[in-house]
Amino acid sequence: MLNILSLVVGIVAFPVMMIGLIPLLGWLNYLVIPMAILGVTLGALSDSKVGRNLNIVVLIVGGVRLWMGGFLL
């Protein structure tokens, strides 16, 4: 059950992260990172690794995008 919740969080966070890759919309990653951390936490508590891995990818890409934008945009 926790893996399904983790996947749902990851599926919601992924499109928001993709929109956040557009220039001047990088601030959306400030919303994505807490959602991905929640998904990683739920995925870590479950037996399966799929939801956790999806959220880790979203977390890394969102974090790198914020870092490249100087944590502003």
FENPE-V368733 format. One record per backbone hydrogen bond with DSSP energy under -1.0 kcal/mol. NH is the residue of the N-H (numbers start at 1). CO is the residue of the C=O. Records with the same first field share a line. If there is no record, write none. Layout:
# FENPE-V368733
NH = CO / CO
This chain:
# FENPE-V368733
5 = 1
6 = 2
7 = 3
8 = 4
9 = 5
10 = 6
11 = 7
12 = 8
13 = 9
14 = 10
17 = 13
18 = 14
19 = 15
20 = 16
22 = 19
25 = 22
26 = 73
28 = 25
29 = 26
30 = 27
31 = 28
32 = 28
33 = 29
35 = 31
36 = 32
37 = 33
38 = 34
39 = 35
40 = 36
41 = 37
42 = 38
43 = 39
44 = 40
45 = 41
53 = 49
54 = 50
55 = 51
56 = 52
57 = 53
58 = 54
59 = 55
60 = 56
61 = 57
62 = 58
63 = 59
64 = 60
65 = 61
66 = 62
67 = 63
68 = 64
69 = 65
70 = 67
71 = 66
73 = 69
